[in-house]
Amino acid sequence: MSVYKSLSGIFYLLSSIRLAWIRCRDVVESVDPSIAYKIRRNRRILGYVRTHPQQAVMLFLDEFSVYRQPLRGKAWAKKGTQPHNHRSRKANTRLRLVGAINAATGQLHYEIASKITVKKLCQFLSQLRQFYPVRRIYLVLDNWYNVHRHPTTVAKLEALGMIALWQPLYLPQSNPIEKLWWHLTEKILRIHRLSDTWEILKHRVRAWLDRFTAPSHRLLEMVGLLSTPAIRTQP
């Protein structure tokens, strides 16, 4: 055991028991008592729509914000130097995305707006209903009270014959579209150099998303819908 008295020895000891100095992750523990039921329900419906594509569709819906200023992250650089994250002197302009992924085909539907309001969301839901003339549309979405749970939105869902599958509280990883936003962040928004060319940044975001607006096996892989289990409960 004397080998572990040195710093290098301690390092090898920690490595051997798989301990490392790792940045923490912000989490909010879910207190939803129906987590297990909701996850089982969503997995069961996912299996059903995969085998009955002419009768039902399952869509995972969520919103996301894109900001002018680039997010910090790691980049390749020469040793002894530090990569720069070029920020604009302009205000940190924001645009909003609302998207929905077809759980069986991987097809993405999305809209871009300065703000996702109840009216905007209801318009988006109407577009989804027109695109899918099947009898049942199961829509997985979170509990955003001001928009998703708004009485107007709930009434619109009922009028369109869409069945809302509310996510467990504080469990965003149970919605696979969150992984799409993660990939968008890593591929386009982290350490980008377009903070002074807002329109070009928006065009790049659209171009990246447009790759998935047709049925996409690649998108199903990216968001974990081809993994087992397809709907996760852990980050």
BELRA-V467106 format. One record per helix or strand of 2 or more residues. SS is the DSSP state (hx for helix, st for strand). FROM is the first residue (numbers start at 1). TO is the last residue. If there is no record, write none. Layout:
SS,FROM,TO  SS,FROM,TO
This chain:
hx,2,5  hx,7,16  hx,35,51  st,56,67  st,94,102  st,108,113  hx,118,131  st,136,141  hx,151,159  st,162,166  hx,172,174  hx,177,189  hx,198,210  hx,217,222
